[in-house]
Amino acid sequence: MNWKTLEFDQLSARELYVILRARSAVFVVEQSHVCLDADGHDENALHVFAVEDMARPMPILAYARVQPGDAEDPEITIDKVLTSPLRRGDGTAELLVERVLEAIAQRWPGHAVRVSAPLGLRGFYEQFGFRKTVGPFLEHGVPFIGLTRQVRASQPRFGSRHRARTAVVDTFELL
């Protein structure tokens, strides 16, 4: 897996195409979200994604778009979060969120971060310090909630949860 964190102007035409294709495959085809995906917010966003073999038709394994806040609304927004169906349940989604949070901490230190997610993913985001702030509400006919992660000096390093899970693996079973 090759992880990339790029501004819009840094994306190659091929990278932009496969990102839009992956977003369409997950949100429009799989989840039936009939909406304009190219919504005018990509140009000012940070794009965090994992790819494998760019020659393949669907090389995106995980993706998230990060939108900066502004003077009126300083919270950073994470949206368009997806993992390839082939990588669900294998830890790729956790790695994606860790990468996104690290990129946010580097570019926009001290800013709160928000995400809207299907109600069933509340626990997933809570493991990264997000807490429910809005909802539930319907988005594309599905119950969603808004979650926010406040920045506190006492928060653990982002990657610590993933490494802790790996450390408890029974190596006997690997032999």
Secondary structure, 3 states (H helix, E strand, C coil): CEEEEEEHHHCCHHHHHHHHHHHHHHHHHHCCCCCCCCCCCCCCCEEEEEECCCCCCCCEEEEEEEECCCCCCCCEEEEEEEECHHHCCCCHHHHHHHHHHHHHHHHCCCCCEEEEEEHHHHHHHHCCCCEEEEEEEEECCEEEEEEEECCCCCCCCCCHHHHHHHHCCCHHHHC
